[in-house]
Amino acid sequence: MVKIPNCCQSEISDGSTNAKGDRRLFRATVSPILLTVLCLTTTCVTNAQESPKTTKFIPRLISQSPAPPLTGVASSGNQISLNGRTLPGTWLQRPGKAGQVITHLSDGAFRQLIGVNFLNSSNSAKQPIQWFSSVTTPLVLSTRLLGAYRYLDISNFAQTSGWEIRTNGNILVIATPKTQITNIVQSQEPPEASTPLQQTRILVNLDRPTPWQVVQGSAIAKPQTPSSDPDTPTPKSTAPPNRQWTITLDGIANPVLIERYTPQPAAPPTLLPNLLKQLSPAIPTQPIPAPPVPEPLIQKVEVVKNQTIISLSVPFGLSPQVTTVANPNRLIIDIRPDPLEERDITWVPGLRWRQHYVNLGTERFPVVWLEVNPRKFGLTLKPIWASPDGLTGTAPLIQTAQRYLAVAGINGGYFNRNNKLPLGAIRRDSQWLSGPILNRGAIAWNDSGQFYFGRLTLEETLITANDQRLPILFLNSGYVQSGIARYTSAWGSTYTPLTDNEIILVVQKDQITNQLPGGKVGATAVPIPQDGYLLTLRANAASAASQLPIGSAVSISSATIPADFSRYPHIIGAGPLLVQNRQIVLDAKGEKFSNAFIAEKAIRSGICTTATGALMITATHNRVGGYGPNLAEHAQLMQQMGCVDALNLDGGSSTSLYLGGQLLDRSPSTAARVHNGIGIFLQPR
């Protein structure tokens, strides 16, 4: 995201906005089972070289298309009542043999609400799972792809686990057997050879298997210990704060455990007045700082509405990795610097979910990615954006992807966090939604699985009847500079000035029909004609208004640089460009990214193509024991993963990798709202 003041400016800042100022505090896990409850919501062709007079109105895409009817389905819904708590999650039931009802749960809800661990699978029709069971002989569930979700047949699993299942309209009601938590033990594990840092293990003993969830919380503010001298300022800690994690189990903890882990109130410190403060000591003395007292890992254990909640305070650089075992039934919580569990799952034909550590020198980076065969019949990619009514707005990627009925997706380009406007190229179905800025990196593609990477500029020129030519700097962009910008109906129904004292020209059917003073920034909304556009004249360009009187005939020429971009109907701009033809071509300074952004170590999103023609969308998180990659490291990682061409997308808290109703790379609670993304769609056969 890019923070841009409401004034003309010649340079742009980048991903280090106020909303991301704390992203270094994130230690978002990438363990596939450390996921929290998802946020479900129910849910024109011209060539770039042509004059906009032939441009058709761009549909708003309130939803991508109506959800296709689910054939052979007796009932379905998008809410689940789990032991009395109503949560979002898609499900369906269909008739089976001998009057039986077969229940299917979307795999995202199954993993996130129940705590089921998915194991590797090369067969998209079968999904092996582990849940208080053996990893070597796992239970294998059949899968069923319907709409934008993959469903698992949980009928036998639920029966074996003693669940009661019924439906209530849109809600699937699940009741699991009552469970007792008999013990919670914390132990220090010796470091493994591959993991030099010591790790802590928490064992939670149960009398039977039960659903569980893990949620990553916010950073924990460290209490400051006042100095004994009231005039001496309390030193601020430079160490990153711990992060809160909660493990919630459907079960009742033994009262002894609650008492054992109930924090005792701390006595307030007693400060004695320094009666000798006015006297100079004979011998200067230096205060001896008290050694820091480490926070207890288990902060609290409490029972709320028949659930036991274990609150943890986890140091920076560590995250919980949760597994389950049987005989005895036990939840194992390892606090590790490397919580990622390697995965290679064929989700549907042509779409693989993969994750593992990628080494770069002595550093290890956890990478979660989707590998897509775009030539597989029925798999297509499209830009997606948050608002159904125009280009202003942000939303969690998980929500936007579900509104469009995408099966998968990743966050896209930059935007202004404050006014929620795009700052880069968005082109869909040969229509420009938003133009590129600053010659930054972009990816273009068509529906035949062909891709093009490069640094993109859109040159638009306003041509008057007497052949006067005026450059148009930006199209439907939140990036403002002195000059002329153009806003079409794709922007929304109205345009509100982004700078003071703009002059707004209304163009309809290639004729200027009005000139309006913009006034103060954000003060007055001007309707955008569907049969034309608005021209905004900012700062020094306002003098051009006298050359463009009402009634003037105008036209626009439009071309991309390089021209190859114009051959592709879909484009997303972000940057910087990382790899071209297998060579690192990173030039973040040339794409006008700030020095701070270039050097920053942060979570990164990327998109690339491989030598086999596959497309990869990637999320790279914090290195083991530290922060995420800087841009140079990101380029090296993408190259090492086999990328022929690669582009850096918006990152930090924006990084979100979506698949079938779930985020694969992080807890949804840690993912920021984003403006746009790239959706992957499965077309009906």
Disulfide bonds with the S-S distance in Angstrom:
Cys608-Cys643 2.16
